[in-house]
Amino acid sequence: MNFIKPLVGILIVAALVVAFMYFKSSGPIASLKMEVNEAIEKNGQLVTDMKEIKQWEFLVVNDEEVVDSVNKGFIYDDMLIRIYYGSLHFGIDMEDMADNALQVKGDTIVAQLPPIKLLDDEFINETNTQAFYEQGNWKDEAKSQLLEKAKNIMRKNCLTQENFRLAEENGLQQMESFFRSLGFNHIVIEFASPVNPKEVKFKY
């Protein structure tokens, strides 16, 4: 019967080890794992909700351009002059947002947002276009080319570093207000770098 005491001791130690592992797995480690999973789920849902907004506008720049086209003739030149009005909208497209763009921990959020860009390339309202002067026979193709020329002039004049800077300043204010409305007190926001306007080539 002398072997009974050592056996009992071994069983007690084994029971203590099992109990320790049980409480350890259901304690801080399990809680931390649950917290991490909940944070990942919350981040994913917030990104999904923001993508449903589609686009977020930060700045509108209105422009007016007088554009002309001339066809040289044997006796006289044909000339077409039109006044175009455009509204260029700067902002971010939420579809460009990465799935890991938001990092949330408690009341702190770090947001890596898409680059600010021109949201719509159809920024000229043709119904407001005015035919300032027209001489000669101009086909629809020539008028479409004149419209594209006006667009390129407006892009060159309005897609400037200053306008991107203003859009980013407005964007930081709007996004900070948005995140504060969701209950975040500590907010870090960064926009991806937009295309450098100086690197864009315009043809007109």
N, C-alpha and C positions, 0 to 999 in steps of 0.2 A: 504493500500500500504506500510505500515511500514515493512511488512515481506520481501519486495523485496530486501532491502539493505543487511540484513543478508544472504539471499539466494545467492545473487551475491558474497558476501564474501566467502561463503562456496565453490561456484563453482570455484572461483579464486584459493583458497587454494588447492582444488582437482586437478586443472589443473597444478599448480606448483609441486605438489607431483608426478603426472604422468610424467611431463617433467623431473623432477629430476631423477626418476627411469629409464627413457629412456636413458638419457645421461650417467647415472652411469653404466648401463648395456652395453652401447656401448663404454665406455671409458676404463680405465686401467684394470678393471676386465675382460672384453671381450678380450682385447689385451693379457693379461696374459694367459687366457685360450687358446687362439689361439697359443701363443708361446709354451705353454706346449704341446699341441697336435702336433704341428710341430716338436718339439724336440723328442717326442715319435716316430713319424713316421720316422724321420731321423735316430734315433737309430736303429729301426727295419730294415730299408733298409740297413744300414751299416752292421749290423750283417748278414743279408741275403747275401750281396755281399761277405763278408769275408768267410762265410761258403762255397761259391762256389769255393774258392781256394782249399778246401779239406784239404791239409796238408801244413805245413810250416816247412821247415827243417832248423835247426840251427847249427848242428854239425854232422860230419861224422867221425867215428873211424874205421880205418882199422886194422884187426887183422889176425895173421897167427898162426895156431896151428898144431902140430904134434900129432896125436891121434892113439892109437894102441888098438888092441884086440887080446886076446890069448885064444885058445882052447886047454886044456890039453889033450894030447894023450898018449896011452900006450907006444908007442916007441918014438915018437917025438911030439912036440907041433905045432899046426897050428898057424900062426901069420899073422896078417894083420896090416900094418902101412900106414897111409895116411896123406897127408898134405892138410889142409883146409885153404881157404882164405875167409875172411868175411869182409863186410862193414856194420857197424851198424849206422843207421841214427836216430839222435835224433831231436825231434821237437814237434809240437803240431798238433793235429787233430782238424780242425775247426768244425767238426760235434759234438765235445764235448762242444762247446761253448754254454753257456746259452743265452736265448733270451734277458735277461736284463744285459748282460755282459758289455755293453757299456753305459756310461752316458755322454751325450754331452750337453754343454751349451756354446754357442758362440764359441770362439776359444779354449775351454778347453775340454779335453776328459779324462775320467777315464775308464780304460779297465781292466776287470777281466778275464784273459785268462785261457784256460784249462791247466792242468799240462803237463810238458814236459815228453815225454815218447819215447820208442823205436817205431818208426813208422812202421817198417816192420819186422815180425819175420822170413821171408825167406831171411836172410842176407848173407847166404853162397852161392856163385856161384859154383855149382857143376861142371860146365864145366871147371873150373880152378883147380879142385881138382886133386892132383897128388898121384898116387899109389906108395908110397916110397918102400914098401916091401910087398909081398904077398906069403905066403906058405900054401898050403892046399886048400881045397875046401870050398869056402865061398859063401853062398847063398845071395840073394838080401836082405832078412830080416836082416841078420847080418850086411850088409853094411849100411842099413837104421838106424840100432841101433848105428852104429859107427858115422854116420852123426849127429844124435840127441845128442850123447855124445859130439861131437865137438861144437855143438850149445850151450850146457849148459856150457862148458868151456869158450866160448867166452862171454856169458852173464855174468858169474861170473867175468871175467877179465875186462869187458868193462862197465858194468852197475854200475859204481862207483859214489860216491858222487862228486868226482872231475870232471868227465865228465858231470854230470848233472849241476854242477856249471858253467862249460865252456859253455854249451848249453844255460843256462839261460842268461849269460852275452851277448852272441852273439844274443840271442833272443830279449833282451831289446834294443840293438842297431838297429836291423833290424826293429822291430816294431815301435820304435820311428821315424826312417826315413820314414817308411810307413805312419804314422799318420801325420807327418810334410808335406809330399807330398800332403796330403788331405787338408792342410790349418790350421791345429791345431798348436798353439804355446805353449800351456800349456798341458803337457801330463803326466799322471800318469798310470803306467803299473804294474800289479801284476800277477804272475802266481800262479795257485793253486799248492799246495805242491805235488810233485811226490811221488811215493812209495819209501820208504826208502830202498836203495839197501841192507842194512844189514838185512832187514826183509824178503828178497826174498831167498827161499831155492832152491838150485840147486842140481840136482841129475846127477851124471855121474860116 
